[in-house]
Amino acid sequence: MGILAQHVPSIEQLRPGLVEIIQESGDNKQFFLSGGFAVVQPDSVLSINAVEGFPIEDFSEEAVKSQISEAQKIANGSGSEQDIAEAKIELEVLESLQAAMK
């Protein structure tokens, strides 16, 4: 989603994924968000409300692969219903992070 001048005001739910911020100077910054909301104000100002957001360069591909493997074991195991549900949510976030790193 790109926001340009005169954009229609809106509220969008953000799924886990990459957000790229293009600054006026031309520099780009990329952050991985676990989810949240993007709100476009009537004056084309964008506000992002996220539970968590981290620079993409803070992540290690090997660490993410390892965490995916652990979450898959729990999600496919015979743990409590809550543990399995939490592991499935963790998997969704980790798989989105892994895709964003490529």
N, C-alpha and C positions, 0 to 999 in steps of 0.2 A: 504494500500500500504506500503510495507516495502522497505527500501533502504539498500542494502548490497554492499560490495566491487564489483567493475567492473559492476555496474548497467548501463544500457543503458541510455544515456542522453535523457531527455524527459521533456515536459511541460504538466502538468495536471491541469485542472480547479478543484477547491475545492468547493463543495457545503457546505451549513451550516452543521457543525458536529464537532465531537471530534477529536482532534489531540493529540496523545500520543508521547512524546519525551522520548526516553530511552537514558540516558546519559552513558558515558563510565564507570562511577562509579557504574552503575547498578540502580541508582535512576530513577524513572519515574515521569514525570510531564504531566498532562493532561490540555489541553486548549480547550475551545469551540470557534470555528471560525465561523463568519457569512458568510464566503466565501473567495475566493482568488485564488491563483495559487501556485502550487508546481513546482519548477524547479530543475531537477537533472542535475548537471554539469558533464562534461566528467570525472572528477576525483572523482565521486561518492559523491560529496558534495551536500546536499539538501538545497535549499533556499525556504522559505515559505513567500509569499507576501499576506498579508491579510488586509482587511479593518479594522476589529476588531477582537481581540482575548483576552479572559479572562480566568483566572484559573477556572476550573469547580466548585471548592469549593466556589466560590464567589456567586453562585446562590442558591436561595431558591425555593424548589419545589412549595410551596404555592404561592409565587409571580409569578412564571411562569404560574401556573394554572389560576391565576387571570388575567394575561395579555392575555392569550389565550382566555379566556371568553370575554374580552373587544374587542379583535381583531375580534373575530367571529361575534359579534354584528355589528360591522362596515362593515365587509365583506359581511354580509347577509342583510344589511340595504339598505336604499334608499338614501345614501349620494352621493356625487359627484363621478364621474368616477375615479378621482385621489385618493380620500379617500379610495374607495373600492379596487383599485389596490394596494395601499400602505398597506392596512390591510391584503390583501392576501399574500404579500411578508413577512410581519411581522409574519403571521401565519406559513408560511413555516419555518422561522427561529426558532420561539418559539417551534413548534412541534419537530423540530430536536433537540433543546436544551433539551426538556422534555425527549425524547428518550435517549439522551446521559447521562442523570442523573440517569437512571435506572441501 
